[in-house]
């Protein structure tokens, strides 16, 4: 039988086909640049090291690392102390009838002391204000806690006393004593921050000490949230969880710009912080006087909406507050303010709305005479009013 004839051209054809496939693939990838299979080498030979955007990312990362390292020692864990006590029972009969009674008493005392235990439960966070051991936190964190312990980042515990608290802003100041050096952070005005600026929240969520989260400023001047009476919150998407309350919100320079206070109930990913200007103003008064003294006029007000402005033939007016009522024997009545007045300026500053106006009055020194510009019957009028003190 004749042996089948071999096709000697097959290897050659295969090589030609493979070559065409290789050339075509290279051309396609080079022409359309769909794939980049090269991986960056994160060593000294990093091929992206010369790119400015890569250097910017490294600088941002280094800022996060630096801030976490510098600020953590100034953040404390706020804990409440709980007794875990098992009372010892006096023995019904002595083990040895001939033994004197005081041996039984000694044994009972030893058991009583040995069974006394204490537990601490984390309730929130705080930030150290200065080297004297003052700590700023939220009022709701320490409310109704008879004994408080603050834990430093290094693990040292200190008993703390409540210096004062202010439920209207949800702030409180504690104080502890130690012979060790007490670190404290730098503070910066939050008003210079803009929406989109990077921020970091540091605290003890769920008892996890020294937790750092990163985000941006999502909004400023948030009001009407029902969290406190005086509201002017910084909104952030940096995660703020239970236990973060009272901890600092810091900027990219590592300066404290706010005190974390709440998580929005409307959904996750939205948290709020008290601007540091407000927090330090309240803290100073609590340290010096043990209470916060606020200015008072004695009027009922509401923000001027476009609809309200139209009813007063003042459609051009964009800001201001309408006086709904004037209480008897108040600074407002004494100063000549009347129901129906529209307040457009207070002490030389524009009045944007009711919440801001409340804050402006509250922050004014008691006894100061201020000029209040109002619109009455379509005409502007200046009133001189002596600020009183808000009391409850």
Protein Blocks (a to p, Z undefined) as FASTA:
>chain_A
ZZddddfklmmmmmmmmmmmmmmmmmmmmmnomaccbdcddbfklcklmpmklmmmmmmm
mmmmmmmmmmmmmpccddddddddddddddfbdfblklcfklmmmmmmmmmmmmpccddd
dfbdcddfblnopacddfklmgoiabdcdddfkopacddddfbdcfknopacdddddfbd
cdddddddfklpcehiacddddjeehighiacddddfbghiahkomambdcddddfbdcd
ehjgopacddfkopafbdcfbdcfkbghiacdddfklmmmmmmmmmmnopacdddehiac
ddddfklmmmnopakpmbdcddfbdcehifklmnopaehiacfbgghiacfbfklmmmmm
mmpcghiacdddddeehiacddddddddddZZ
